[in-house]
Amino acid sequence: MNNPQFISTQAQWDKTAASLSAEPELAIDTEANSMHAYRGRICLIQIATERSAYLLDPLAVDDLSKLGHILANPSICKVLHGSDYDLRCFHREYGFVVSGLFDTEIAARFQGMVSPNLAALLQQFLNVDKPKSKRLQRSNWGIRPLSVEAVRYAAADVEYLIPLASRLRQLLGQAGRLEWVTEEFARLESIGQTASALSAPDFLRVKGSDRLDSGQLAILKRLFELREAEAERIDLPPYRVMGNDGLIQLSREPFTPLEDIPGLAPAAMRRLGPRIRTTIQQAMREPGVERPPRPRREPPARETQARLQKLKQWRSDKGADLGLDPALLWPAASLERLALDPSTWRSEVQGKGDTGVRNWQIRELGPYLESALISLSG
């Protein structure tokens, strides 16, 4: 493949988009700066055909509407690897949806791979070595100009996606699983289409907060707000100001010297030290924060537990027979409902509400699971 073309003007993009609109298949990837900004954004969009690669700079090109049309066109196959994050970012930032998806990571899982990272797939299915670089993977893709090394690294992410998809498509067709992954792709497209902005940060989601009492939660809440405000002001991810472990330790032990707090950046300590102390003192004078009551779940009856164990064993045995991760074969939540009440079988498979059960699972595995349920009830 030729050297990638870097697209940084509207005229360049409009011309390129016209030619890409006539392609039957496109490989797509994105690079973001989420590790370097308070609100990360897409900083580079990689696109490849069978012959050429393009690096579209969304920081320089204002009107990306033609990209939205391309992504939404179901007659153009869009090949991505691990597309969930990309789909959500496209929708969150631009309102774009993707149709005609082929996700090589999902496809490889249905080919039996347990850890289908892109480098492993390229090596196994195309005998191609893809260089790895944690440094470039974590670099700030919002900085311009991009280095020659960064350009090559970004282009390599899409260079072989189309031939990889072709090989996986062939293997899945031979195994009779192509329809299975096609349905999985459609479900993933739907997730991307309905995705909205990511949930607002919530101090109650901080790991370890469930072990704090109401007074400690009041401190955590105020420290969390302070960290968010500072992160937004300096445009850095919150963890670059203070890690969650530091928030929890200060909430639990508010008089701990700041230099002993894990994950508190020295620069942040210099800027925020007095405000951290003031914030803690204010929070200690405020009413405690009560965690919303959790719905109480009665432990399942012994009979239900036994049924669930046997249903999971059935799924594991099927996975072994097919050479697939058992989790792909039937949703765990559905097995739990069936274990609780086997008579719900019909509602599980007749599309009454989103049970999470796929059509291909009902068609290929439903009769076997139904027989297993009958034997358990007999």
C-alpha positions in Angstrom: 0.0 0.0 0.0 1.3 3.5 -0.8 2.2 6.0 1.8 -1.0 7.3 3.5 -2.4 10.6 2.3 -2.8 13.1 5.1 -6.0 15.1 4.6 -6.1 18.4 6.4 -8.2 20.7 4.2 -11.8 20.8 3.3 -11.0 20.7 -0.4 -8.9 17.6 0.0 -11.5 15.9 2.1 -14.4 16.7 -0.3 -12.4 15.3 -3.2 -11.4 12.1 -1.3 -14.9 11.6 0.1 -16.3 11.5 -3.5 -14.0 8.7 -4.4 -14.5 6.8 -1.2 -18.3 6.9 -1.7 -17.9 4.6 -4.7 -15.9 2.0 -2.8 -17.5 -1.3 -1.8 -15.5 -1.7 1.4 -13.6 0.6 3.7 -11.4 0.0 6.7 -11.8 2.5 9.4 -10.2 3.3 12.8 -9.8 6.4 15.0 -7.3 7.8 17.4 -8.4 10.0 20.3 -6.7 12.0 23.1 -8.8 10.7 26.0 -5.7 10.1 28.1 -4.6 13.7 27.7 -7.8 15.9 27.8 -10.7 16.4 30.2 -13.1 15.6 27.4 -11.3 13.4 24.9 -12.2 13.7 21.3 -11.4 12.0 18.0 -8.2 13.5 16.7 -7.5 11.3 13.7 -9.7 9.1 11.4 -7.9 6.4 9.4 -9.6 5.1 6.3 -8.2 2.6 3.9 -9.4 1.0 0.6 -7.7 -2.1 -0.8 -5.2 0.1 -2.5 -4.7 3.3 -0.5 -4.8 4.7 3.0 -6.0 8.1 4.2 -5.5 10.0 7.5 -8.3 12.5 7.9 -7.6 15.3 10.4 -10.9 16.2 12.1 -9.2 19.0 14.0 -8.5 20.8 10.7 -11.5 19.8 8.5 -14.7 21.5 9.7 -17.4 19.8 7.6 -17.3 16.0 8.0 -20.9 15.4 6.9 -19.7 13.4 3.9 -18.1 11.0 6.3 -21.4 10.6 8.0 -23.1 9.7 4.7 -20.4 7.1 4.0 -20.6 5.5 7.4 -24.4 5.3 7.2 -24.5 3.8 3.7 -25.2 0.1 4.2 -24.0 -0.8 0.7 -20.4 0.1 1.7 -18.9 -2.4 4.1 -17.1 -0.7 7.0 -14.4 -2.9 8.5 -13.4 -2.0 12.0 -11.6 -3.8 14.8 -13.1 -3.6 18.3 -15.6 -1.1 17.0 -17.7 -0.4 20.1 -15.7 2.6 21.2 -15.4 4.0 17.7 -19.1 3.7 17.1 -19.9 5.5 20.3 -17.4 8.3 19.6 -18.8 8.9 16.1 -22.3 9.2 17.5 -21.3 11.3 20.5 -19.2 13.8 18.6 -20.9 14.0 15.3 -24.2 12.2 15.5 -22.9 9.7 12.9 -24.2 6.1 12.8 -22.6 3.1 11.1 -24.3 0.6 8.8 -22.8 -2.3 7.0 -20.4 -3.1 9.8 -17.8 -5.9 9.9 -15.9 -6.1 13.1 -12.8 -8.3 12.9 -12.6 -8.7 16.6 -16.1 -10.2 16.9 -15.5 -12.3 13.8 -12.3 -13.7 15.3 -14.1 -14.6 18.5 -16.6 -16.7 16.5 -13.6 -18.3 14.8 -12.5 -19.5 18.3 -9.9 -16.9 19.3 -10.1 -16.0 23.0 -7.9 -12.8 22.9 -8.3 -11.4 19.4 -6.1 -8.3 19.4 -5.3 -7.0 16.0 -1.7 -8.0 16.0 -2.5 -11.6 16.9 -5.2 -11.8 14.1 -2.9 -10.4 11.5 -0.2 -12.9 12.4 -2.5 -15.9 12.6 -4.7 -15.3 9.5 -2.4 -13.3 7.2 1.1 -14.0 8.5 1.7 -10.3 8.9 3.7 -8.8 11.8 2.2 -5.6 13.1 4.6 -3.6 15.2 3.4 -2.7 18.7 4.0 0.6 20.4 2.4 1.3 23.8 4.1 4.7 23.6 2.3 5.7 20.4 -0.9 4.0 21.5 -1.0 6.3 24.5 0.4 9.4 22.9 -1.5 12.7 22.5 -3.0 12.4 19.1 -4.2 16.0 19.3 -0.7 17.4 18.9 0.3 18.7 15.5 2.3 18.0 13.5 2.2 14.2 13.8 5.5 12.5 13.6 6.4 10.3 10.7 6.4 7.4 13.1 2.9 8.2 14.4 1.6 8.5 10.8 2.9 5.0 9.9 1.6 3.6 13.2 -1.9 5.0 12.5 -2.0 3.8 8.9 -0.9 0.3 10.0 -4.1 0.0 12.0 -6.2 -0.1 8.8 -3.7 -1.3 6.2 -4.7 -5.0 6.4 -8.2 -4.8 7.8 -9.9 -5.5 4.5 -7.9 -8.6 3.6 -8.3 -9.8 7.2 -12.1 -9.4 7.0 -12.1 -11.3 3.7 -10.2 -14.2 5.3 -12.5 -14.3 8.3 -15.5 -14.0 6.2 -14.3 -17.1 4.2 -13.6 -19.1 7.3 -16.9 -18.2 9.0 -18.8 -19.1 5.8 -17.1 -22.5 5.8 -18.0 -23.0 9.4 -21.7 -22.0 8.9 -21.3 -19.0 11.3 -21.4 -16.0 8.9 -25.1 -15.4 9.7 -24.2 -15.5 13.4 -21.7 -12.7 13.2 -23.8 -10.7 10.9 -26.5 -10.5 13.6 -23.9 -9.6 16.1 -22.7 -6.7 13.9 -26.3 -5.5 13.5 -26.7 -5.4 17.3 -23.5 -3.5 17.6 -24.6 -1.0 15.0 -27.8 -0.4 17.1 -25.7 0.2 20.2 -23.8 2.9 18.3 -27.0 4.4 16.9 -28.6 4.8 20.3 -25.4 5.8 22.1 -25.6 9.2 23.8 -23.0 11.1 25.8 -21.2 9.0 28.3 -22.7 9.1 31.8 -21.8 12.1 33.9 -19.0 11.4 36.4 -20.5 10.2 39.7 -18.6 10.1 43.0 -20.6 7.0 44.1 -19.0 5.1 41.2 -15.5 5.6 42.6 -14.1 2.2 43.5 -14.1 1.8 47.2 -16.9 4.3 47.9 -19.2 1.5 49.0 -17.0 1.0 52.1 -17.4 4.6 53.3 -19.8 5.8 55.9 -22.1 8.8 55.3 -19.6 11.3 56.7 -16.8 10.0 54.6 -19.1 10.0 51.6 -19.7 13.7 52.2 -15.9 14.3 51.9 -15.6 12.1 48.9 -18.4 14.1 47.1 -16.7 17.4 47.7 -13.2 16.2 46.8 -14.6 14.6 43.6 -16.2 17.9 42.6 -13.0 19.7 43.3 -11.0 17.3 41.2 -13.5 17.5 38.3 -13.4 21.3 38.3 -9.6 21.4 38.3 -9.4 18.7 35.6 -11.8 20.7 33.4 -9.9 23.9 34.1 -6.5 22.6 33.0 -8.0 20.2 30.4 -6.6 17.0 31.7 -8.3 13.7 32.6 -9.3 13.7 36.3 -7.0 10.8 37.2 -4.1 13.1 36.1 -5.0 15.4 39.0 -5.7 12.8 41.6 -6.3 9.1 41.4 -9.4 7.4 42.9 -7.2 5.7 45.5 -6.2 9.2 46.7 -9.8 10.3 46.9 -10.8 7.3 49.0 -7.8 7.6 51.4 -8.5 11.3 52.0 -12.2 10.5 52.6 -11.4 7.8 55.0 -8.4 9.5 56.7 -8.9 13.2 56.1 -5.8 14.3 58.0 -3.3 12.2 56.0 -0.4 14.4 54.8 -1.0 15.2 51.1 2.5 14.1 50.2 1.4 10.6 51.3 -1.6 10.5 49.1 -1.2 8.1 46.1 -1.9 9.5 42.7 -1.9 13.1 43.7 0.3 14.8 41.1 3.0 17.1 42.7 1.8 20.0 40.5 -1.8 19.4 41.6 -0.7 19.3 45.3 1.0 22.6 45.0 -2.0 24.2 43.3 -4.7 22.5 45.2 -3.2 21.8 48.6 -4.9 24.6 50.6 -8.2 24.0 48.7 -8.1 20.3 49.4 -7.8 21.0 53.2 -10.5 23.7 53.1 -12.8 21.4 51.1 -12.3 18.6 53.6 -13.0 20.9 56.6 -16.2 22.2 55.0 -17.4 18.6 54.1 -16.8 17.5 57.7 -19.2 20.2 58.9 -21.9 19.2 56.4 -24.6 16.5 56.8 -23.5 13.1 55.8 -24.4 11.7 52.4 -26.5 8.6 52.4 -26.0 6.1 49.6 -29.3 5.3 47.8 -30.7 2.0 49.1 -29.9 -0.9 46.9 -32.7 -3.2 45.8 -32.6 -6.2 48.0 -32.2 -9.5 46.3 -33.2 -12.6 48.0 -30.6 -15.4 47.5 -31.8 -17.9 45.0 -33.3 -21.1 46.3 -31.1 -24.2 46.3 -33.1 -25.7 43.5 -32.6 -22.6 41.4 -28.9 -22.6 42.0 -28.7 -26.3 41.0 -30.6 -25.6 37.8 -28.3 -22.6 37.0 -25.2 -24.7 37.5 -26.5 -27.4 35.2 -27.5 -24.8 32.5 -24.1 -23.2 32.7 -22.5 -26.6 32.4 -24.7 -27.2 29.3 -23.3 -23.9 27.8 -19.7 -24.8 28.7 -20.1 -28.2 27.0 -21.6 -26.6 23.9 -18.7 -24.2 23.8 -16.2 -27.0 24.0 -18.0 -28.8 21.2 -17.9 -25.7 19.0 -14.5 -24.5 20.0 -16.1 -21.2 21.1 -16.2 -19.1 24.3 -19.3 -20.3 26.1 -20.3 -16.7 26.8 -21.0 -16.3 23.0 -23.6 -19.0 23.0 -26.3 -17.8 25.3 -26.6 -14.8 27.6 -26.0 -15.4 31.3 -28.9 -13.3 32.3 -31.2 -15.4 30.3 -29.9 -18.6 31.9 -30.5 -17.1 35.3 -34.1 -16.3 34.4 -34.6 -19.8 33.1 -33.1 -21.3 36.2 -35.4 -19.3 38.3 -38.5 -20.3 36.3 -38.1 -22.7 33.4 -41.7 -21.9 32.3 -40.4 -18.5 31.0 -38.8 -20.3 28.0 -41.3 -19.1 25.5 -41.0 -15.5 26.5 -37.2 -15.8 26.3 -37.2 -16.9 22.7 -40.3 -15.2 21.2 -38.9 -11.7 21.3 -41.1 -10.3 24.1 -38.9 -7.5 25.2 -35.1 -7.5 24.7 -34.0 -10.6 26.5 -30.6 -10.4 24.9 -31.1 -13.8 23.1 -30.0 -13.7 19.5 -32.0 -15.1 16.6 -29.1 -17.3 15.6 -28.8 -18.6 19.2 -32.5 -19.6 19.2 -32.2 -21.2 15.8 -29.0 -23.1 16.3 -29.0 -23.8 20.1 -32.6 -23.3 21.2 -33.8 -26.9 20.7 -30.8 -28.2 22.7 -31.4 -25.8 25.5 -35.1 -26.5 25.6 -34.4 -30.2 25.9 -32.0 -29.5 28.7 -34.7 -27.5 30.5 -37.2 -30.3 30.0 -34.8 -32.8 31.5 -34.2 -30.5 34.5 -37.9 -30.1 35.1 -38.7 -33.8 34.7 
